[in-house]
Amino acid sequence: MSNIDFSVIADTPEVTAELFQLIKPFERDYGHRVQVQAVKWVDAWPILLANALHGTGPVVSHVGSTWSNSLGAMNTLRPFARQEVFAVGGVQSFIPASWHSTSLKNDPTILAMPWTAYTYIICYREDWLKRVGLDGETAFQTPEAMADALRRLQALGVEYPWVIPTLSPYPDLVHIAASFIWGAGGEFIDETGKRTQICQPAGRQGLKNFFELYRFLPPSIGQLSYDDCIQLYAQGRVGVLIAGTDAPTLLLESPDTDPDVRKFTQTALLPGVPWVGGDNLVIWRHARGDPHQERAALELVNFLVAPKTQVALYQLEKSLPVRWDALSQLQFIPESLNKTAPAALKKGRPHQPISLWRVVEYRIGQGLDAVAADLFADPATDIDAAIRSRLEPVALRLDLTLDQ
């Protein structure tokens, strides 16, 4: 029997309780004791960085999918051997976009195991779209089509044609905008990982397509968190909501959701190419100091990525599986999500797996927040000018950092 210190990122006690429930069968069947250490998302990166620098702390950690590359580049993670990957079904068992985050660019060393997938989709009111003569199958296929749908909903008198978090910073703004950037043929950085591309013509066009949608936010929108946006939609005040794939099911299962929202909510893909992120599991290198604990840590990771556990995790907290054999066992609500969620995972892509992505994501995110703030302050803002003034200095500084 071994004690396994397992750090997880959980913002609420309910999530931690769900993880305890998930792990109970592992403790029973393997005879190990798992000590769960919960940290909030806002605190997670500094804590993980301290673990990496000092070589102490938990032996297994739950990390953001883009973080494992930065941690691995510091030589702080225990790699997974080829036979260990084979033991959990091999690379072909996993969704490619999720597996892509397990190793650094141009390096075959496996630094992490995918655990959950996450992507953004559109929830919309089917009844309202029909009233303005649109079909949800085609209303969001392009940025121009989406802008037209929001314009029509605005003319219909919908209080909020769409909503997006307006509190700054909003860390996931970079992931939502990615869909529009990639859809326009743009990139955040080039193939070498040494130069930014966000301010090149295609990248700027994608950003312009995205920020044009801000024209349809009502002036009274105020400072909204992600949860505020979900709540407004649940109250029947919003036509279109960009949210994670867990949102529509949770909305429809909630007794507090407006009956018409429950009846008429459907889902669709974002325009462009969806971003696919999520969570990975890592074993810290210092686990090698105790062979028994190292083996126990590997057994825990294997248990957590197994199909049965992946299905159980979805049932507990609606986290998308990273395996095809688990995804195929799920039935989503609303019915359209059975098409939208797998399509997003198949069509989507992650950010480039470079060691400094955490820095790139943070700094570009700051620039995007600034552009959004400009548009909140004055909806008539010249979007091209805002993108240039807010992001070109960021790109120049990042080029210097990436070229080192």
Secondary structure in CASP SS format (residue, H / E / C, confidence):
PFRMAT SS
TARGET T0000
AUTHOR 0000-0000-0000
METHOD secondary structure of the structure
MODEL  1
M C 1.00
S C 1.00
N E 1.00
I E 1.00
D E 1.00
F E 1.00
S E 1.00
V E 1.00
I E 1.00
A C 1.00
D C 1.00
T C 1.00
P H 1.00
E H 1.00
V H 1.00
T H 1.00
A H 1.00
E H 1.00
L H 1.00
F H 1.00
Q H 1.00
L H 1.00
I H 1.00
K H 1.00
P H 1.00
F H 1.00
E H 1.00
R H 1.00
D H 1.00
Y H 1.00
G C 1.00
H C 1.00
R E 1.00
V E 1.00
Q E 1.00
V E 1.00
Q E 1.00
A E 1.00
V E 1.00
K C 1.00
W H 1.00
V H 1.00
D H 1.00
A H 1.00
W H 1.00
P H 1.00
I H 1.00
L H 1.00
L H 1.00
A H 1.00
N H 1.00
A H 1.00
L H 1.00
H H 1.00
G C 1.00
T C 1.00
G C 1.00
P C 1.00
V C 1.00
V E 1.00
S E 1.00
H E 1.00
V E 1.00
G E 1.00
S C 1.00
T C 1.00
W H 1.00
S H 1.00
N H 1.00
S H 1.00
L H 1.00
G H 1.00
A H 1.00
M C 1.00
N C 1.00
T C 1.00
L E 1.00
R C 1.00
P C 1.00
F E 1.00
A C 1.00
R H 1.00
Q H 1.00
E H 1.00
V H 1.00
F H 1.00
A H 1.00
V C 1.00
G C 1.00
G C 1.00
V H 1.00
Q H 1.00
S H 1.00
F E 1.00
I C 1.00
P H 1.00
A H 1.00
S H 1.00
W H 1.00
H H 1.00
S H 1.00
T H 1.00
S C 1.00
L C 1.00
K C 1.00
N C 1.00
D C 1.00
P C 1.00
T C 1.00
I E 1.00
L C 1.00
A C 1.00
M E 1.00
P E 1.00
W E 1.00
T E 1.00
A E 1.00
Y E 1.00
T E 1.00
Y E 1.00
I E 1.00
I E 1.00
C E 1.00
Y E 1.00
R E 1.00
E H 1.00
D H 1.00
W H 1.00
L H 1.00
K H 1.00
R H 1.00
V C 1.00
G C 1.00
L C 1.00
D C 1.00
G C 1.00
E C 1.00
T C 1.00
A C 1.00
F C 1.00
Q C 1.00
T C 1.00
P H 1.00
E H 1.00
A H 1.00
M H 1.00
A H 1.00
D H 1.00
A H 1.00
L H 1.00
R H 1.00
R H 1.00
L H 1.00
Q H 1.00
A H 1.00
L H 1.00
G C 1.00
V C 1.00
E C 1.00
Y E 1.00
P E 1.00
W E 1.00
V E 1.00
I C 1.00
P C 1.00
T C 1.00
L C 1.00
S C 1.00
P C 1.00
Y C 1.00
P C 1.00
D C 1.00
L H 1.00
V H 1.00
H H 1.00
I H 1.00
A H 1.00
A H 1.00
S H 1.00
F H 1.00
I H 1.00
W H 1.00
G H 1.00
A C 1.00
G C 1.00
G C 1.00
E C 1.00
F C 1.00
I E 1.00
D C 1.00
E C 1.00
T C 1.00
G C 1.00
K C 1.00
R C 1.00
T E 1.00
Q C 1.00
I C 1.00
C C 1.00
Q C 1.00
P H 1.00
A H 1.00
G H 1.00
R H 1.00
Q H 1.00
G H 1.00
L H 1.00
K H 1.00
N H 1.00
F H 1.00
F H 1.00
E H 1.00
L H 1.00
Y H 1.00
R H 1.00
F H 1.00
L C 1.00
P C 1.00
P C 1.00
S C 1.00
I C 1.00
G C 1.00
Q C 1.00
L C 1.00
S C 1.00
Y H 1.00
D H 1.00
D H 1.00
C H 1.00
I H 1.00
Q H 1.00
L H 1.00
Y H 1.00
A H 1.00
Q C 1.00
G C 1.00
R C 1.00
V E 1.00
G E 1.00
V E 1.00
L E 1.00
I E 1.00
A E 1.00
G E 1.00
T C 1.00
D C 1.00
A H 1.00
P H 1.00
T H 1.00
L H 1.00
L H 1.00
L H 1.00
E H 1.00
S C 1.00
P C 1.00
D C 1.00
T C 1.00
D C 1.00
P H 1.00
D H 1.00
V H 1.00
R H 1.00
K H 1.00
F H 1.00
T E 1.00
Q E 1.00
T E 1.00
A E 1.00
L C 1.00
L C 1.00
P C 1.00
G C 1.00
V C 1.00
P C 1.00
W E 1.00
V E 1.00
G E 1.00
G E 1.00
D E 1.00
N E 1.00
L E 1.00
V E 1.00
I E 1.00
W E 1.00
R H 1.00
H H 1.00
A H 1.00
R H 1.00
G H 1.00
D C 1.00
P H 1.00
H H 1.00
Q H 1.00
E H 1.00
R H 1.00
A H 1.00
A H 1.00
L H 1.00
E H 1.00
L H 1.00
V H 1.00
N H 1.00
F H 1.00
L H 1.00
V H 1.00
A C 1.00
P H 1.00
K H 1.00
T H 1.00
Q H 1.00
V H 1.00
A H 1.00
L H 1.00
Y H 1.00
Q H 1.00
L H 1.00
E H 1.00
K C 1.00
S C 1.00
L E 1.00
P C 1.00
V C 1.00
R E 1.00
W H 1.00
D H 1.00
A H 1.00
L H 1.00
S C 1.00
Q C 1.00
L C 1.00
Q C 1.00
F C 1.00
I C 1.00
P C 1.00
E C 1.00
S C 1.00
L H 1.00
N H 1.00
K H 1.00
T H 1.00
A H 1.00
P H 1.00
A H 1.00
A H 1.00
L H 1.00
K H 1.00
K H 1.00
G C 1.00
R E 1.00
P C 1.00
H C 1.00
Q C 1.00
P C 1.00
I C 1.00
S C 1.00
L C 1.00
W H 1.00
R H 1.00
V H 1.00
V H 1.00
E H 1.00
Y H 1.00
R H 1.00
I H 1.00
G H 1.00
Q H 1.00
G H 1.00
L H 1.00
D H 1.00
A H 1.00
V H 1.00
A H 1.00
A H 1.00
D H 1.00
L H 1.00
F H 1.00
A H 1.00
D C 1.00
P C 1.00
A C 1.00
T C 1.00
D C 1.00
I H 1.00
D H 1.00
A H 1.00
A H 1.00
I H 1.00
R H 1.00
S H 1.00
R H 1.00
L H 1.00
E H 1.00
P H 1.00
V H 1.00
A H 1.00
L H 1.00
R H 1.00
L H 1.00
D H 1.00
L H 1.00
T H 1.00
L H 1.00
D C 1.00
Q C 1.00
END
